[in-house]
Amino acid sequence: MNTINDVNRLLDDVLSLSGRTAGFSRETPLLGAIPELDSMAVVSLITTMEERFGITVDDDDVDGATFASVGSLVDFVERKLGR
């Protein structure tokens, strides 16, 4: 599994970015940089991450830093997967 590709695909699907994530790297900022990423989208992303990656995300697990960049989101998913 290539986590960055999977996370980018997740972002593209949930936020309806029409393939824009193809150019995303670990350094790509998310919160505050992508208008589609609002509070409701964060909830949808968390729900979809749980379904796609088979993880459980507790309220205490998530803060703004989790969604700061593609890299921080990838790191979060990998921690939850035990990598």
mmCIF file of the N, C-alpha and C atoms, coordinates in Angstrom:
data_MODEL
# 
_entry.id   MODEL 
# 
loop_
_atom_site.group_PDB 
_atom_site.id 
_atom_site.type_symbol 
_atom_site.label_atom_id 
_atom_site.label_alt_id 
_atom_site.label_comp_id 
_atom_site.label_asym_id 
_atom_site.label_entity_id 
_atom_site.label_seq_id 
_atom_site.pdbx_PDB_ins_code 
_atom_site.Cartn_x 
_atom_site.Cartn_y 
_atom_site.Cartn_z 
_atom_site.occupancy 
_atom_site.B_iso_or_equiv 
_atom_site.pdbx_formal_charge 
_atom_site.auth_seq_id 
_atom_site.auth_comp_id 
_atom_site.auth_asym_id 
_atom_site.auth_atom_id 
_atom_site.pdbx_PDB_model_num 
ATOM 1   N N  . MET A 1 1  ? 0.845   -1.189 0.000   1.00 0.00 ? 1  MET A N  1 
ATOM 2   C CA . MET A 1 1  ? 0.000   0.000  0.000   1.00 0.00 ? 1  MET A CA 1 
ATOM 3   C C  . MET A 1 1  ? 0.885   1.245  0.000   1.00 0.00 ? 1  MET A C  1 
ATOM 4   N N  . ASN A 1 2  ? 0.592   2.165  -0.879  1.00 0.00 ? 2  ASN A N  1 
ATOM 5   C CA . ASN A 1 2  ? 1.292   3.444  -0.951  1.00 0.00 ? 2  ASN A CA 1 
ATOM 6   C C  . ASN A 1 2  ? 0.380   4.476  -0.300  1.00 0.00 ? 2  ASN A C  1 
ATOM 7   N N  . THR A 1 3  ? 0.666   4.782  0.944   1.00 0.00 ? 3  THR A N  1 
ATOM 8   C CA . THR A 1 3  ? -0.257  5.599  1.743   1.00 0.00 ? 3  THR A CA 1 
ATOM 9   C C  . THR A 1 3  ? -0.494  6.975  1.155   1.00 0.00 ? 3  THR A C  1 
ATOM 10  N N  . ILE A 1 4  ? 0.546   7.615  0.634   1.00 0.00 ? 4  ILE A N  1 
ATOM 11  C CA . ILE A 1 4  ? 0.339   8.966  0.082   1.00 0.00 ? 4  ILE A CA 1 
ATOM 12  C C  . ILE A 1 4  ? -0.608  8.921  -1.120  1.00 0.00 ? 4  ILE A C  1 
ATOM 13  N N  . ASN A 1 5  ? -0.479  7.914  -1.961  1.00 0.00 ? 5  ASN A N  1 
ATOM 14  C CA . ASN A 1 5  ? -1.407  7.798  -3.096  1.00 0.00 ? 5  ASN A CA 1 
ATOM 15  C C  . ASN A 1 5  ? -2.821  7.522  -2.620  1.00 0.00 ? 5  ASN A C  1 
ATOM 16  N N  . ASP A 1 6  ? -2.939  6.668  -1.601  1.00 0.00 ? 6  ASP A N  1 
ATOM 17  C CA . ASP A 1 6  ? -4.263  6.351  -1.068  1.00 0.00 ? 6  ASP A CA 1 
ATOM 18  C C  . ASP A 1 6  ? -4.908  7.574  -0.419  1.00 0.00 ? 6  ASP A C  1 
ATOM 19  N N  . VAL A 1 7  ? -4.126  8.343  0.321   1.00 0.00 ? 7  VAL A N  1 
ATOM 20  C CA . VAL A 1 7  ? -4.651  9.560  0.962   1.00 0.00 ? 7  VAL A CA 1 
ATOM 21  C C  . VAL A 1 7  ? -5.031  10.590 -0.101  1.00 0.00 ? 7  VAL A C  1 
ATOM 22  N N  . ASN A 1 8  ? -4.210  10.753 -1.114  1.00 0.00 ? 8  ASN A N  1 
ATOM 23  C CA . ASN A 1 8  ? -4.546  11.696 -2.195  1.00 0.00 ? 8  ASN A CA 1 
ATOM 24  C C  . ASN A 1 8  ? -5.827  11.284 -2.907  1.00 0.00 ? 8  ASN A C  1 
ATOM 25  N N  . ARG A 1 9  ? -5.983  9.988  -3.149  1.00 0.00 ? 9  ARG A N  1 
ATOM 26  C CA . ARG A 1 9  ? -7.203  9.495  -3.793  1.00 0.00 ? 9  ARG A CA 1 
ATOM 27  C C  . ARG A 1 9  ? -8.419  9.762  -2.887  1.00 0.00 ? 9  ARG A C  1 
ATOM 28  N N  . LEU A 1 10 ? -8.240  9.555  -1.579  1.00 0.00 ? 10 LEU A N  1 
ATOM 29  C CA . LEU A 1 10 ? -9.300  9.831  -0.619  1.00 0.00 ? 10 LEU A CA 1 
ATOM 30  C C  . LEU A 1 10 ? -9.685  11.308 -0.646  1.00 0.00 ? 10 LEU A C  1 
ATOM 31  N N  . LEU A 1 11 ? -8.683  12.180 -0.605  1.00 0.00 ? 11 LEU A N  1 
ATOM 32  C CA . LEU A 1 11 ? -8.942  13.626 -0.666  1.00 0.00 ? 11 LEU A CA 1 
ATOM 33  C C  . LEU A 1 11 ? -9.670  13.992 -1.953  1.00 0.00 ? 11 LEU A C  1 
ATOM 34  N N  . ASP A 1 12 ? -9.220  13.432 -3.060  1.00 0.00 ? 12 ASP A N  1 
ATOM 35  C CA . ASP A 1 12 ? -9.826  13.724 -4.354  1.00 0.00 ? 12 ASP A CA 1 
ATOM 36  C C  . ASP A 1 12 ? -11.293 13.293 -4.376  1.00 0.00 ? 12 ASP A C  1 
ATOM 37  N N  . ASP A 1 13 ? -11.562 12.096 -3.854  1.00 0.00 ? 13 ASP A N  1 
ATOM 38  C CA . ASP A 1 13 ? -12.931 11.576 -3.854  1.00 0.00 ? 13 ASP A CA 1 
ATOM 39  C C  . ASP A 1 13 ? -13.848 12.360 -2.918  1.00 0.00 ? 13 ASP A C  1 
ATOM 40  N N  . VAL A 1 14 ? -13.423 12.534 -1.679  1.00 0.00 ? 14 VAL A N  1 
ATOM 41  C CA . VAL A 1 14 ? -14.283 13.157 -0.668  1.00 0.00 ? 14 VAL A CA 1 
ATOM 42  C C  . VAL A 1 14 ? -14.505 14.642 -0.947  1.00 0.00 ? 14 VAL A C  1 
ATOM 43  N N  . LEU A 1 15 ? -13.448 15.325 -1.400  1.00 0.00 ? 15 LEU A N  1 
ATOM 44  C CA . LEU A 1 15 ? -13.547 16.769 -1.630  1.00 0.00 ? 15 LEU A CA 1 
ATOM 45  C C  . LEU A 1 15 ? -13.947 17.122 -3.059  1.00 0.00 ? 15 LEU A C  1 
ATOM 46  N N  . SER A 1 16 ? -14.144 16.106 -3.904  1.00 0.00 ? 16 SER A N  1 
ATOM 47  C CA . SER A 1 16 ? -14.511 16.310 -5.315  1.00 0.00 ? 16 SER A CA 1 
ATOM 48  C C  . SER A 1 16 ? -13.539 17.267 -6.003  1.00 0.00 ? 16 SER A C  1 
ATOM 49  N N  . LEU A 1 17 ? -12.255 16.925 -5.933  1.00 0.00 ? 17 LEU A N  1 
ATOM 50  C CA . LEU A 1 17 ? -11.211 17.799 -6.474  1.00 0.00 ? 17 LEU A CA 1 
ATOM 51  C C  . LEU A 1 17 ? -10.898 17.536 -7.950  1.00 0.00 ? 17 LEU A C  1 
ATOM 52  N N  . SER A 1 18 ? -11.591 16.617 -8.567  1.00 0.00 ? 18 SER A N  1 
ATOM 53  C CA . SER A 1 18 ? -11.467 16.357 -10.009 1.00 0.00 ? 18 SER A CA 1 
ATOM 54  C C  . SER A 1 18 ? -10.026 16.128 -10.461 1.00 0.00 ? 18 SER A C  1 
ATOM 55  N N  . GLY A 1 19 ? -9.298  15.334 -9.699  1.00 0.00 ? 19 GLY A N  1 
ATOM 56  C CA . GLY A 1 19 ? -7.937  14.971 -10.096 1.00 0.00 ? 19 GLY A CA 1 
ATOM 57  C C  . GLY A 1 19 ? -6.850  15.936 -9.677  1.00 0.00 ? 19 GLY A C  1 
ATOM 58  N N  . ARG A 1 20 ? -7.205  17.014 -8.986  1.00 0.00 ? 20 ARG A N  1 
ATOM 59  C CA . ARG A 1 20 ? -6.190  18.000 -8.572  1.00 0.00 ? 20 ARG A CA 1 
ATOM 60  C C  . ARG A 1 20 ? -5.132  17.394 -7.659  1.00 0.00 ? 20 ARG A C  1 
ATOM 61  N N  . THR A 1 21 ? -5.473  16.313 -6.958  1.00 0.00 ? 21 THR A N  1 
ATOM 62  C CA . THR A 1 21 ? -4.513  15.725 -6.027  1.00 0.00 ? 21 THR A CA 1 
ATOM 63  C C  . THR A 1 21 ? -3.352  15.042 -6.741  1.00 0.00 ? 21 THR A C  1 
ATOM 64  N N  . ALA A 1 22 ? -3.439  14.885 -8.041  1.00 0.00 ? 22 ALA A N  1 
ATOM 65  C CA . ALA A 1 22 ? -2.335  14.268 -8.791  1.00 0.00 ? 22 ALA A CA 1 
ATOM 66  C C  . ALA A 1 22 ? -1.041  15.052 -8.599  1.00 0.00 ? 22 ALA A C  1 
ATOM 67  N N  . GLY A 1 23 ? -1.141  16.330 -8.346  1.00 0.00 ? 23 GLY A N  1 
ATOM 68  C CA . GLY A 1 23 ? 0.033   17.169 -8.143  1.00 0.00 ? 23 GLY A CA 1 
ATOM 69  C C  . GLY A 1 23 ? 0.370   17.403 -6.679  1.00 0.00 ? 23 GLY A C  1 
ATOM 70  N N  . PHE A 1 24 ? -0.337  16.734 -5.764  1.00 0.00 ? 24 PHE A N  1 
ATOM 71  C CA . PHE A 1 24 ? -0.100  16.930 -4.340  1.00 0.00 ? 24 PHE A CA 1 
ATOM 72  C C  . PHE A 1 24 ? 1.119   16.137 -3.879  1.00 0.00 ? 24 PHE A C  1 
ATOM 73  N N  . SER A 1 25 ? 1.914   16.750 -3.026  1.00 0.00 ? 25 SER A N  1 
ATOM 74  C CA . SER A 1 25 ? 3.051   16.076 -2.393  1.00 0.00 ? 25 SER A CA 1 
ATOM 75  C C  . SER A 1 25 ? 2.833   16.127 -0.878  1.00 0.00 ? 25 SER A C  1 
ATOM 76  N N  . ARG A 1 26 ? 3.766   15.556 -0.128  1.00 0.00 ? 26 ARG A N  1 
ATOM 77  C CA . ARG A 1 26 ? 3.668   15.592 1.338   1.00 0.00 ? 26 ARG A CA 1 
ATOM 78  C C  . ARG A 1 26 ? 3.586   17.031 1.849   1.00 0.00 ? 26 ARG A C  1 
ATOM 79  N N  . GLU A 1 27 ? 4.203   17.967 1.143   1.00 0.00 ? 27 GLU A N  1 
ATOM 80  C CA . GLU A 1 27 ? 4.265   19.356 1.588   1.00 0.00 ? 27 GLU A CA 1 
ATOM 81  C C  . GLU A 1 27 ? 3.026   20.174 1.235   1.00 0.00 ? 27 GLU A C  1 
ATOM 82  N N  . THR A 1 28 ? 2.133   19.627 0.459   1.00 0.00 ? 28 THR A N  1 
ATOM 83  C CA . THR A 1 28 ? 0.944   20.365 0.032   1.00 0.00 ? 28 THR A CA 1 
ATOM 84  C C  . THR A 1 28 ? 0.080   20.712 1.247   1.00 0.00 ? 28 THR A C  1 
ATOM 85  N N  . PRO A 1 29 ? -0.163  22.011 1.475   1.00 0.00 ? 29 PRO A N  1 
ATOM 86  C CA . PRO A 1 29 ? -1.007  22.411 2.609   1.00 0.00 ? 29 PRO A CA 1 
ATOM 87  C C  . PRO A 1 29 ? -2.468  22.070 2.340   1.00 0.00 ? 29 PRO A C  1 
ATOM 88  N N  . LEU A 1 30 ? -3.185  21.754 3.409   1.00 0.00 ? 30 LEU A N  1 
ATOM 89  C CA . LEU A 1 30 ? -4.596  21.413 3.284   1.00 0.00 ? 30 LEU A CA 1 
ATOM 90  C C  . LEU A 1 30 ? -5.489  22.453 3.962   1.00 0.00 ? 30 LEU A C  1 
ATOM 91  N N  . LEU A 1 31 ? -5.574  22.406 5.293   1.00 0.00 ? 31 LEU A N  1 
ATOM 92  C CA . LEU A 1 31 ? -6.449  23.348 6.007   1.00 0.00 ? 31 LEU A CA 1 
ATOM 93  C C  . LEU A 1 31 ? -6.063  24.783 5.703   1.00 0.00 ? 31 LEU A C  1 
ATOM 94  N N  . GLY A 1 32 ? -7.027  25.559 5.282   1.00 0.00 ? 32 GLY A N  1 
ATOM 95  C CA . GLY A 1 32 ? -6.789  26.959 4.970   1.00 0.00 ? 32 GLY A CA 1 
ATOM 96  C C  . GLY A 1 32 ? -6.283  27.194 3.557   1.00 0.00 ? 32 GLY A C  1 
ATOM 97  N N  . ALA A 1 33 ? -5.877  26.129 2.868   1.00 0.00 ? 33 ALA A N  1 
ATOM 98  C CA . ALA A 1 33 ? -5.352  26.269 1.511   1.00 0.00 ? 33 ALA A CA 1 
ATOM 99  C C  . ALA A 1 33 ? -6.306  25.703 0.463   1.00 0.00 ? 33 ALA A C  1 
ATOM 100 N N  . ILE A 1 34 ? -7.147  24.785 0.873   1.00 0.00 ? 34 ILE A N  1 
ATOM 101 C CA . ILE A 1 34 ? -8.105  24.159 -0.048  1.00 0.00 ? 34 ILE A CA 1 
ATOM 102 C C  . ILE A 1 34 ? -9.503  24.538 0.428   1.00 0.00 ? 34 ILE A C  1 
ATOM 103 N N  . PRO A 1 35 ? -10.196 25.389 -0.335  1.00 0.00 ? 35 PRO A N  1 
ATOM 104 C CA . PRO A 1 35 ? -11.514 25.869 0.105   1.00 0.00 ? 35 PRO A CA 1 
ATOM 105 C C  . PRO A 1 35 ? -12.518 24.747 0.357   1.00 0.00 ? 35 PRO A C  1 
ATOM 106 N N  . GLU A 1 36 ? -12.366 23.652 -0.355  1.00 0.00 ? 36 GLU A N  1 
ATOM 107 C CA . GLU A 1 36 ? -13.300 22.529 -0.195  1.00 0.00 ? 36 GLU A CA 1 
ATOM 108 C C  . GLU A 1 36 ? -13.166 21.847 1.173   1.00 0.00 ? 36 GLU A C  1 
ATOM 109 N N  . LEU A 1 37 ? -12.043 22.063 1.848   1.00 0.00 ? 37 LEU A N  1 
ATOM 110 C CA . LEU A 1 37 ? -11.798 21.412 3.133   1.00 0.00 ? 37 LEU A CA 1 
ATOM 111 C C  . LEU A 1 37 ? -12.323 22.278 4.274   1.00 0.00 ? 37 LEU A C  1 
ATOM 112 N N  . ASP A 1 38 ? -13.625 22.167 4.518   1.00 0.00 ? 38 ASP A N  1 
ATOM 113 C CA . ASP A 1 38 ? -14.257 22.873 5.625   1.00 0.00 ? 38 ASP A CA 1 
ATOM 114 C C  . ASP A 1 38 ? -14.565 21.871 6.741   1.00 0.00 ? 38 ASP A C  1 
ATOM 115 N N  . SER A 1 39 ? -15.234 22.317 7.769   1.00 0.00 ? 39 SER A N  1 
ATOM 116 C CA . SER A 1 39 ? -15.479 21.445 8.926   1.00 0.00 ? 39 SER A CA 1 
ATOM 117 C C  . SER A 1 39 ? -16.311 20.218 8.567   1.00 0.00 ? 39 SER A C  1 
ATOM 118 N N  . MET A 1 40 ? -17.279 20.369 7.700   1.00 0.00 ? 40 MET A N  1 
ATOM 119 C CA . MET A 1 40 ? -18.086 19.218 7.282   1.00 0.00 ? 40 MET A CA 1 
ATOM 120 C C  . MET A 1 40 ? -17.254 18.232 6.455   1.00 0.00 ? 40 MET A C  1 
ATOM 121 N N  . ALA A 1 41 ? -16.352 18.759 5.646   1.00 0.00 ? 41 ALA A N  1 
ATOM 122 C CA . ALA A 1 41 ? -15.489 17.890 4.850   1.00 0.00 ? 41 ALA A CA 1 
ATOM 123 C C  . ALA A 1 41 ? -14.537 17.103 5.743   1.00 0.00 ? 41 ALA A C  1 
ATOM 124 N N  . VAL A 1 42 ? -14.080 17.714 6.825   1.00 0.00 ? 42 VAL A N  1 
ATOM 125 C CA . VAL A 1 42 ? -13.207 17.007 7.771   1.00 0.00 ? 42 VAL A CA 1 
ATOM 126 C C  . VAL A 1 42 ? -13.951 15.799 8.345   1.00 0.00 ? 42 VAL A C  1 
ATOM 127 N N  . VAL A 1 43 ? -15.196 15.980 8.717   1.00 0.00 ? 43 VAL A N  1 
ATOM 128 C CA . VAL A 1 43 ? -16.001 14.875 9.243   1.00 0.00 ? 43 VAL A CA 1 
ATOM 129 C C  . VAL A 1 43 ? -16.134 13.775 8.191   1.00 0.00 ? 43 VAL A C  1 
ATOM 130 N N  . SER A 1 44 ? -16.403 14.157 6.960   1.00 0.00 ? 44 SER A N  1 
ATOM 131 C CA . SER A 1 44 ? -16.520 13.178 5.873   1.00 0.00 ? 44 SER A CA 1 
ATOM 132 C C  . SER A 1 44 ? -15.205 12.457 5.639   1.00 0.00 ? 44 SER A C  1 
ATOM 133 N N  . LEU A 1 45 ? -14.093 13.194 5.699   1.00 0.00 ? 45 LEU A N  1 
ATOM 134 C CA . LEU A 1 45 ? -12.780 12.572 5.528   1.00 0.00 ? 45 LEU A CA 1 
ATOM 135 C C  . LEU A 1 45 ? -12.512 11.545 6.622   1.00 0.00 ? 45 LEU A C  1 
ATOM 136 N N  . ILE A 1 46 ? -12.820 11.891 7.851   1.00 0.00 ? 46 ILE A N  1 
ATOM 137 C CA . ILE A 1 46 ? -12.590 10.966 8.966   1.00 0.00 ? 46 ILE A CA 1 
ATOM 138 C C  . ILE A 1 46 ? -13.414 9.696  8.788   1.00 0.00 ? 46 ILE A C  1 
ATOM 139 N N  . THR A 1 47 ? -14.681 9.860  8.459   1.00 0.00 ? 47 THR A N  1 
ATOM 140 C CA . THR A 1 47 ? -15.563 8.710  8.253   1.00 0.00 ? 47 THR A CA 1 
ATOM 141 C C  . THR A 1 47 ? -15.047 7.828  7.120   1.00 0.00 ? 47 THR A C  1 
ATOM 142 N N  . THR A 1 48 ? -14.648 8.443  6.030   1.00 0.00 ? 48 THR A N  1 
ATOM 143 C CA . THR A 1 48 ? -14.168 7.689  4.879   1.00 0.00 ? 48 THR A CA 1 
ATOM 144 C C  . THR A 1 48 ? -12.827 7.020  5.182   1.00 0.00 ? 48 THR A C  1 
ATOM 145 N N  . MET A 1 49 ? -11.945 7.687  5.939   1.00 0.00 ? 49 MET A N  1 
ATOM 146 C CA . MET A 1 49 ? -10.672 7.063  6.342   1.00 0.00 ? 49 MET A CA 1 
ATOM 147 C C  . MET A 1 49 ? -10.939 5.809  7.160   1.00 0.00 ? 49 MET A C  1 
ATOM 148 N N  . GLU A 1 50 ? -11.890 5.896  8.075   1.00 0.00 ? 50 GLU A N  1 
ATOM 149 C CA . GLU A 1 50 ? -12.224 4.730  8.891   1.00 0.00 ? 50 GLU A CA 1 
ATOM 150 C C  . GLU A 1 50 ? -12.684 3.571  8.013   1.00 0.00 ? 50 GLU A C  1 
ATOM 151 N N  . GLU A 1 51 ? -13.517 3.863  7.032   1.00 0.00 ? 51 GLU A N  1 
ATOM 152 C CA . GLU A 1 51 ? -14.039 2.820  6.146   1.00 0.00 ? 51 GLU A CA 1 
ATOM 153 C C  . GLU A 1 51 ? -12.953 2.251  5.232   1.00 0.00 ? 51 GLU A C  1 
ATOM 154 N N  . ARG A 1 52 ? -12.210 3.110  4.577   1.00 0.00 ? 52 ARG A N  1 
ATOM 155 C CA . ARG A 1 52 ? -11.227 2.654  3.583   1.00 0.00 ? 52 ARG A CA 1 
ATOM 156 C C  . ARG A 1 52 ? -10.002 1.990  4.188   1.00 0.00 ? 52 ARG A C  1 
ATOM 157 N N  . PHE A 1 53 ? -9.545  2.529  5.327   1.00 0.00 ? 53 PHE A N  1 
ATOM 158 C CA . PHE A 1 53 ? -8.314  2.008  5.919   1.00 0.00 ? 53 PHE A CA 1 
ATOM 159 C C  . PHE A 1 53 ? -8.579  1.042  7.063   1.00 0.00 ? 53 PHE A C  1 
ATOM 160 N N  . GLY A 1 54 ? -9.845  0.878  7.452   1.00 0.00 ? 54 GLY A N  1 
ATOM 161 C CA . GLY A 1 54 ? -10.174 -0.038 8.537   1.00 0.00 ? 54 GLY A CA 1 
ATOM 162 C C  . GLY A 1 54 ? -9.618  0.418  9.873   1.00 0.00 ? 54 GLY A C  1 
ATOM 163 N N  . ILE A 1 55 ? -9.623  1.734  10.094  1.00 0.00 ? 55 ILE A N  1 
ATOM 164 C CA . ILE A 1 55 ? -9.106  2.292  11.341  1.00 0.00 ? 55 ILE A CA 1 
ATOM 165 C C  . ILE A 1 55 ? -10.249 2.903  12.136  1.00 0.00 ? 55 ILE A C  1 
ATOM 166 N N  . THR A 1 56 ? -9.984  3.165  13.403  1.00 0.00 ? 56 THR A N  1 
ATOM 167 C CA . THR A 1 56 ? -10.930 3.874  14.252  1.00 0.00 ? 56 THR A CA 1 
ATOM 168 C C  . THR A 1 56 ? -10.288 5.186  14.661  1.00 0.00 ? 56 THR A C  1 
ATOM 169 N N  . VAL A 1 57 ? -10.998 6.270  14.443  1.00 0.00 ? 57 VAL A N  1 
ATOM 170 C CA . VAL A 1 57 ? -10.497 7.594  14.786  1.00 0.00 ? 57 VAL A CA 1 
ATOM 171 C C  . VAL A 1 57 ? -11.329 8.129  15.944  1.00 0.00 ? 57 VAL A C  1 
ATOM 172 N N  . ASP A 1 58 ? -10.681 8.274  17.096  1.00 0.00 ? 58 ASP A N  1 
ATOM 173 C CA . ASP A 1 58 ? -11.348 8.842  18.266  1.00 0.00 ? 58 ASP A CA 1 
ATOM 174 C C  . ASP A 1 58 ? -11.263 10.361 18.208  1.00 0.00 ? 58 ASP A C  1 
ATOM 175 N N  . ASP A 1 59 ? -12.172 11.028 18.890  1.00 0.00 ? 59 ASP A N  1 
ATOM 176 C CA . ASP A 1 59 ? -12.179 12.495 18.922  1.00 0.00 ? 59 ASP A CA 1 
ATOM 177 C C  . ASP A 1 59 ? -10.843 13.053 19.394  1.00 0.00 ? 59 ASP A C  1 
ATOM 178 N N  . ASP A 1 60 ? -10.232 12.387 20.366  1.00 0.00 ? 60 ASP A N  1 
ATOM 179 C CA . ASP A 1 60 ? -8.958  12.858 20.913  1.00 0.00 ? 60 ASP A CA 1 
ATOM 180 C C  . ASP A 1 60 ? -7.794  12.685 19.938  1.00 0.00 ? 60 ASP A C  1 
ATOM 181 N N  . ASP A 1 61 ? -7.989  11.888 18.886  1.00 0.00 ? 61 ASP A N  1 
ATOM 182 C CA . ASP A 1 61 ? -6.928  11.620 17.914  1.00 0.00 ? 61 ASP A CA 1 
ATOM 183 C C  . ASP A 1 61 ? -6.717  12.767 16.934  1.00 0.00 ? 61 ASP A C  1 
ATOM 184 N N  . VAL A 1 62 ? -7.717  13.618 16.783  1.00 0.00 ? 62 VAL A N  1 
ATOM 185 C CA . VAL A 1 62 ? -7.717  14.585 15.692  1.00 0.00 ? 62 VAL A CA 1 
ATOM 186 C C  . VAL A 1 62 ? -7.624  16.015 16.219  1.00 0.00 ? 62 VAL A C  1 
ATOM 187 N N  . ASP A 1 63 ? -6.731  16.773 15.580  1.00 0.00 ? 63 ASP A N  1 
ATOM 188 C CA . ASP A 1 63 ? -6.685  18.216 15.815  1.00 0.00 ? 63 ASP A CA 1 
ATOM 189 C C  . ASP A 1 63 ? -6.318  18.879 14.489  1.00 0.00 ? 63 ASP A C  1 
ATOM 190 N N  . GLY A 1 64 ? -6.202  20.175 14.492  1.00 0.00 ? 64 GLY A N  1 
ATOM 191 C CA . GLY A 1 64 ? -5.914  20.903 13.262  1.00 0.00 ? 64 GLY A CA 1 
ATOM 192 C C  . GLY A 1 64 ? -4.618  20.465 12.601  1.00 0.00 ? 64 GLY A C  1 
ATOM 193 N N  . ALA A 1 65 ? -3.635  20.076 13.407  1.00 0.00 ? 65 ALA A N  1 
ATOM 194 C CA . ALA A 1 65 ? -2.340  19.660 12.864  1.00 0.00 ? 65 ALA A CA 1 
ATOM 195 C C  . ALA A 1 65 ? -2.462  18.405 12.005  1.00 0.00 ? 65 ALA A C  1 
ATOM 196 N N  . THR A 1 66 ? -3.448  17.572 12.288  1.00 0.00 ? 66 THR A N  1 
ATOM 197 C CA . THR A 1 66 ? -3.654  16.351 11.509  1.00 0.00 ? 66 THR A CA 1 
ATOM 198 C C  . THR A 1 66 ? -3.936  16.684 10.046  1.00 0.00 ? 66 THR A C  1 
ATOM 199 N N  . PHE A 1 67 ? -4.654  17.769 9.813   1.00 0.00 ? 67 PHE A N  1 
ATOM 200 C CA . PHE A 1 67 ? -5.059  18.159 8.461   1.00 0.00 ? 67 PHE A CA 1 
ATOM 201 C C  . PHE A 1 67 ? -4.267  19.359 7.934   1.00 0.00 ? 67 PHE A C  1 
ATOM 202 N N  . ALA A 1 68 ? -3.112  19.611 8.511   1.00 0.00 ? 68 ALA A N  1 
ATOM 203 C CA . ALA A 1 68 ? -2.294  20.750 8.083   1.00 0.00 ? 68 ALA A CA 1 
ATOM 204 C C  . ALA A 1 68 ? -1.738  20.563 6.679   1.00 0.00 ? 68 ALA A C  1 
ATOM 205 N N  . SER A 1 69 ? -1.329  19.342 6.356   1.00 0.00 ? 69 SER A N  1 
ATOM 206 C CA . SER A 1 69 ? -0.740  19.069 5.047   1.00 0.00 ? 69 SER A CA 1 
ATOM 207 C C  . SER A 1 69 ? -1.031  17.622 4.658   1.00 0.00 ? 69 SER A C  1 
ATOM 208 N N  . VAL A 1 70 ? -0.746  17.303 3.419   1.00 0.00 ? 70 VAL A N  1 
ATOM 209 C CA . VAL A 1 70 ? -0.892  15.915 2.976   1.00 0.00 ? 70 VAL A CA 1 
ATOM 210 C C  . VAL A 1 70 ? 0.001   15.018 3.831   1.00 0.00 ? 70 VAL A C  1 
ATOM 211 N N  . GLY A 1 71 ? 1.220   15.469 4.089   1.00 0.00 ? 71 GLY A N  1 
ATOM 212 C CA . GLY A 1 71 ? 2.156   14.674 4.876   1.00 0.00 ? 71 GLY A CA 1 
ATOM 213 C C  . GLY A 1 71 ? 1.666   14.404 6.287   1.00 0.00 ? 71 GLY A C  1 
ATOM 214 N N  . SER A 1 72 ? 1.094   15.402 6.939   1.00 0.00 ? 72 SER A N  1 
ATOM 215 C CA . SER A 1 72 ? 0.593   15.189 8.308   1.00 0.00 ? 72 SER A CA 1 
ATOM 216 C C  . SER A 1 72 ? -0.582  14.217 8.308   1.00 0.00 ? 72 SER A C  1 
ATOM 217 N N  . LEU A 1 73 ? -1.403  14.245 7.262   1.00 0.00 ? 73 LEU A N  1 
ATOM 218 C CA . LEU A 1 73 ? -2.521  13.312 7.165   1.00 0.00 ? 73 LEU A CA 1 
ATOM 219 C C  . LEU A 1 73 ? -2.014  11.896 6.874   1.00 0.00 ? 73 LEU A C  1 
ATOM 220 N N  . VAL A 1 74 ? -1.028  11.779 6.003   1.00 0.00 ? 74 VAL A N  1 
ATOM 221 C CA . VAL A 1 74 ? -0.411  10.477 5.713   1.00 0.00 ? 74 VAL A CA 1 
ATOM 222 C C  . VAL A 1 74 ? 0.202   9.901  6.995   1.00 0.00 ? 74 VAL A C  1 
ATOM 223 N N  . ASP A 1 75 ? 0.932   10.721 7.731   1.00 0.00 ? 75 ASP A N  1 
ATOM 224 C CA . ASP A 1 75 ? 1.556   10.270 8.981   1.00 0.00 ? 75 ASP A CA 1 
ATOM 225 C C  . ASP A 1 75 ? 0.501   9.784  9.980   1.00 0.00 ? 75 ASP A C  1 
ATOM 226 N N  . PHE A 1 76 ? -0.610  10.502 10.058  1.00 0.00 ? 76 PHE A N  1 
ATOM 227 C CA . PHE A 1 76 ? -1.699  10.115 10.946  1.00 0.00 ? 76 PHE A CA 1 
ATOM 228 C C  . PHE A 1 76 ? -2.243  8.740  10.565  1.00 0.00 ? 76 PHE A C  1 
ATOM 229 N N  . VAL A 1 77 ? -2.531  8.547  9.275   1.00 0.00 ? 77 VAL A N  1 
ATOM 230 C CA . VAL A 1 77 ? -3.070  7.264  8.812   1.00 0.00 ? 77 VAL A CA 1 
ATOM 231 C C  . VAL A 1 77 ? -2.070  6.149  9.095   1.00 0.00 ? 77 VAL A C  1 
ATOM 232 N N  . GLU A 1 78 ? -0.805  6.387  8.823   1.00 0.00 ? 78 GLU A N  1 
ATOM 233 C CA . GLU A 1 78 ? 0.204   5.355  9.065   1.00 0.00 ? 78 GLU A CA 1 
ATOM 234 C C  . GLU A 1 78 ? 0.323   5.013  10.546  1.00 0.00 ? 78 GLU A C  1 
ATOM 235 N N  . ARG A 1 79 ? 0.227   6.014  11.417  1.00 0.00 ? 79 ARG A N  1 
ATOM 236 C CA . ARG A 1 79 ? 0.246   5.735  12.868  1.00 0.00 ? 79 ARG A CA 1 
ATOM 237 C C  . ARG A 1 79 ? -0.948  4.862  13.255  1.00 0.00 ? 79 ARG A C  1 
ATOM 238 N N  . LYS A 1 80 ? -2.121  5.191  12.724  1.00 0.00 ? 80 LYS A N  1 
ATOM 239 C CA . LYS A 1 80 ? -3.312  4.423  13.048  1.00 0.00 ? 80 LYS A CA 1 
ATOM 240 C C  . LYS A 1 80 ? -3.217  2.999  12.507  1.00 0.00 ? 80 LYS A C  1 
ATOM 241 N N  . LEU A 1 81 ? -2.495  2.817  11.406  1.00 0.00 ? 81 LEU A N  1 
ATOM 242 C CA . LEU A 1 81 ? -2.304  1.480  10.831  1.00 0.00 ? 81 LEU A CA 1 
ATOM 243 C C  . LEU A 1 81 ? -1.172  0.721  11.503  1.00 0.00 ? 81 LEU A C  1 
ATOM 244 N N  . GLY A 1 82 ? -0.464  1.397  12.418  1.00 0.00 ? 82 GLY A N  1 
ATOM 245 C CA . GLY A 1 82 ? 0.634   0.749  13.136  1.00 0.00 ? 82 GLY A CA 1 
ATOM 246 C C  . GLY A 1 82 ? 1.917   0.639  12.352  1.00 0.00 ? 82 GLY A C  1 
ATOM 247 N N  . ARG A 1 83 ? 2.147   1.602  11.464  1.00 0.00 ? 83 ARG A N  1 
ATOM 248 C CA . ARG A 1 83 ? 3.385   1.590  10.662  1.00 0.00 ? 83 ARG A CA 1 
ATOM 249 C C  . ARG A 1 83 ? 4.397   2.544  11.207  1.00 0.00 ? 83 ARG A C  1 
# 
